[in-house]
Amino acid sequence: MLVLTRRAGEGIIIGDDVKVTILESQDGKIRIGIEAPRDRKIYRQEVYDRICRENREASQWDAEKRDILEAVLLKKEAGN
C-alpha cells in the first residue's frame, strides 16, 4: 500500500488517465474529486464490496434451485 500525505488542492495520478484531487479536509472528513474516463468504473468501497458479495452469492446457486426456478418460469409461460 502506498501511503501519501496530501493537502487540499493537491492530488495524485493513477496510470495515465485517472486523477484524484483532495478538495477539502474538515471535521475528520476528506472530500476528494476523481477525474477518469467515463468507461472506468469507480465505486465507493462499501458498494464494491456489496457487488462482490452479491455476485458470489448468485454464482453459488445449485442445480436444484435452478431447476425449481426454471419449472416455475415454464409454468408461468405455459399459463400465458
Backbone as CSV, one residue per row, in Angstrom:
resi,resn,N_x,N_y,N_z,CA_x,CA_y,CA_z,C_x,C_y,C_z
1,MET,0.851,-1.174,0.000,0.000,0.000,0.000,0.897,1.236,0.000
2,LEU,0.590,2.135,-0.885,1.284,3.412,-0.936,0.562,4.383,-0.020
3,VAL,1.266,5.010,0.886,0.676,5.976,1.805,1.264,7.348,1.503
4,LEU,0.382,8.311,1.241,0.805,9.668,0.892,0.127,10.679,1.805
5,THR,0.766,11.801,1.978,0.162,12.931,2.666,-0.115,13.999,1.615
6,ARG,-1.352,14.441,1.542,-1.754,15.452,0.576,-2.549,16.525,1.296
7,ARG,-2.513,17.724,0.767,-3.298,18.843,1.286,-4.375,19.194,0.273
8,ALA,-5.343,19.987,0.713,-6.393,20.427,-0.203,-5.771,21.068,-1.437
9,GLY,-6.276,20.701,-2.589,-5.760,21.218,-3.852,-4.685,20.341,-4.461
10,GLU,-4.097,19.455,-3.666,-3.078,18.547,-4.187,-3.748,17.252,-4.629
11,GLY,-3.037,16.474,-5.408,-3.633,15.240,-5.905,-2.599,14.199,-6.253
12,ILE,-3.100,13.128,-6.843,-2.240,12.053,-7.341,-2.779,11.612,-8.699
13,ILE,-1.912,11.010,-9.479,-2.278,10.477,-10.788,-2.139,8.964,-10.725
14,ILE,-3.161,8.261,-11.204,-3.134,6.802,-11.260,-3.145,6.401,-12.724
15,GLY,-2.091,5.735,-13.162,-1.978,5.404,-14.575,-1.859,6.675,-15.392
16,ASP,-2.356,6.621,-16.603,-2.302,7.787,-17.482,-3.622,8.546,-17.529
17,ASP,-4.673,7.994,-16.892,-5.979,8.586,-17.139,-6.853,8.815,-15.904
18,VAL,-6.315,8.645,-14.713,-7.113,8.883,-13.507,-6.378,9.877,-12.613
19,LYS,-7.098,10.951,-12.244,-6.530,11.960,-11.359,-7.423,12.079,-10.126
20,VAL,-6.815,11.967,-8.951,-7.527,12.102,-7.682,-7.038,13.380,-7.015
21,THR,-7.957,14.277,-6.680,-7.607,15.556,-6.078,-8.268,15.675,-4.707
22,ILE,-7.515,16.134,-3.726,-8.074,16.407,-2.405,-8.762,17.764,-2.489
23,LEU,-10.070,17.785,-2.253,-10.822,19.030,-2.360,-10.834,19.789,-1.040
24,GLU,-11.102,19.067,0.058,-11.076,19.721,1.365,-10.995,18.663,2.462
25,SER,-10.533,19.099,3.606,-10.477,18.258,4.796,-11.088,19.058,5.931
26,GLN,-12.140,18.489,6.551,-12.845,19.238,7.588,-13.530,18.254,8.536
27,ASP,-13.382,18.484,9.821,-14.040,17.667,10.842,-13.758,16.176,10.678
28,GLY,-12.541,15.835,10.320,-12.170,14.430,10.180,-12.644,13.778,8.890
29,LYS,-13.247,14.541,7.999,-13.714,14.019,6.722,-12.900,14.646,5.601
30,ILE,-12.682,13.881,4.572,-11.919,14.364,3.422,-12.799,14.253,2.189
31,ARG,-12.912,15.305,1.422,-13.630,15.275,0.145,-12.603,15.146,-0.954
32,ILE,-12.844,14.195,-1.844,-11.935,14.002,-2.962,-12.706,14.133,-4.271
33,GLY,-11.995,14.502,-5.305,-12.549,14.547,-6.655,-11.779,13.560,-7.510
34,ILE,-12.482,12.879,-8.389,-11.844,11.887,-9.255,-12.166,12.231,-10.696
35,GLU,-11.127,12.404,-11.490,-11.282,12.618,-12.931,-10.818,11.351,-13.617
36,ALA,-11.732,10.732,-14.384,-11.410,9.484,-15.074,-12.287,9.366,-16.310
37,PRO,-11.867,8.570,-17.275,-12.710,8.344,-18.447,-14.055,7.748,-18.023
38,ARG,-15.102,8.063,-18.764,-16.443,7.594,-18.422,-16.554,6.069,-18.411
39,ASP,-15.711,5.387,-19.171,-15.816,3.923,-19.210,-15.139,3.249,-18.011
40,ARG,-14.462,4.020,-17.163,-13.855,3.486,-15.939,-14.921,3.378,-14.867
41,LYS,-15.023,2.226,-14.228,-15.977,2.045,-13.142,-15.312,2.476,-11.844
42,ILE,-15.973,3.381,-11.133,-15.450,3.885,-9.864,-16.540,3.701,-8.818
43,TYR,-16.227,2.964,-7.759,-17.195,2.667,-6.709,-16.654,3.087,-5.355
44,ARG,-17.548,3.451,-4.438,-17.166,3.556,-3.036,-16.874,2.127,-2.568
45,GLN,-15.962,1.962,-1.629,-15.542,0.638,-1.188,-16.718,-0.216,-0.724
46,GLU,-17.639,0.369,0.072,-18.749,-0.428,0.594,-19.688,-0.889,-0.521
47,VAL,-19.844,-0.104,-1.570,-20.670,-0.502,-2.712,-19.986,-1.632,-3.476
48,TYR,-18.693,-1.489,-3.711,-17.932,-2.521,-4.416,-17.969,-3.839,-3.650
49,ASP,-17.799,-3.779,-2.328,-17.847,-4.990,-1.505,-19.205,-5.671,-1.613
50,ARG,-20.289,-4.876,-1.625,-21.637,-5.442,-1.734,-21.837,-6.102,-3.097
51,ILE,-21.366,-5.462,-4.155,-21.463,-6.038,-5.503,-20.744,-7.375,-5.551
52,CYS,-19.544,-7.420,-5.004,-18.766,-8.670,-4.991,-19.485,-9.756,-4.203
53,ARG,-20.028,-9.404,-3.032,-20.734,-10.382,-2.201,-21.965,-10.923,-2.930
54,GLU,-22.742,-10.023,-3.547,-23.936,-10.461,-4.260,-23.584,-11.320,-5.472
55,ASN,-22.497,-10.995,-6.156,-22.063,-11.819,-7.289,-21.646,-13.211,-6.823
56,ARG,-20.931,-13.285,-5.687,-20.541,-14.596,-5.137,-21.770,-15.420,-4.787
57,GLU,-22.740,-14.776,-4.119,-23.964,-15.479,-3.728,-24.730,-15.967,-4.956
58,ALA,-24.809,-15.141,-5.982,-25.540,-15.511,-7.191,-24.860,-16.673,-7.915
59,SER,-23.562,-16.740,-7.836,-22.835,-17.812,-8.531,-22.883,-19.132,-7.782
60,GLN,-23.403,-19.129,-6.565,-23.433,-20.348,-5.764,-24.776,-21.065,-5.819
61,TRP,-25.613,-20.707,-6.759,-26.882,-21.410,-6.914,-26.595,-22.852,-7.286
62,ASP,-27.270,-23.768,-6.636,-27.066,-25.164,-7.002,-28.075,-25.566,-8.084
63,ALA,-27.867,-26.730,-8.667,-28.695,-27.184,-9.784,-30.152,-27.344,-9.374
64,GLU,-30.397,-27.778,-8.148,-31.775,-27.981,-7.691,-32.555,-26.663,-7.689
65,LYS,-31.931,-25.595,-7.163,-32.600,-24.290,-7.143,-32.844,-23.787,-8.560
66,ARG,-31.880,-24.009,-9.443,-32.031,-23.587,-10.829,-33.185,-24.331,-11.489
67,ASP,-33.282,-25.633,-11.230,-34.355,-26.438,-11.813,-35.724,-25.994,-11.312
68,ILE,-35.822,-25.667,-10.022,-37.085,-25.192,-9.453,-37.489,-23.879,-10.110
69,LEU,-36.546,-22.957,-10.232,-36.836,-21.671,-10.860,-37.252,-21.858,-12.317
70,GLU,-36.563,-22.729,-13.014,-36.897,-22.988,-14.417,-38.311,-23.563,-14.534
71,ALA,-38.676,-24.461,-13.648,-40.011,-25.052,-13.677,-41.082,-23.989,-13.430
72,VAL,-40.838,-23.107,-12.480,-41.787,-22.028,-12.183,-41.939,-21.118,-13.395
73,LEU,-40.845,-20.776,-14.012,-40.905,-19.888,-15.192,-41.616,-20.562,-16.365
74,LEU,-41.341,-21.841,-16.585,-42.003,-22.562,-17.672,-43.509,-22.663,-17.419
75,LYS,-43.887,-22.917,-16.163,-45.305,-22.998,-15.818,-45.991,-21.655,-16.058
76,LYS,-45.291,-20.577,-15.694,-45.845,-19.235,-15.894,-46.024,-18.953,-17.384
77,GLU,-45.027,-19.322,-18.197,-45.125,-19.113,-19.655,-46.246,-19.938,-20.257
78,ALA,-46.427,-21.143,-19.771,-47.481,-22.016,-20.290,-48.867,-21.456,-19.967
79,GLY,-48.983,-20.721,-18.873,-50.261,-20.137,-18.473,-50.648,-18.940,-19.301
80,ASN,-49.699,-18.346,-20.031,-49.994,-17.152,-20.847,-50.521,-17.498,-22.190
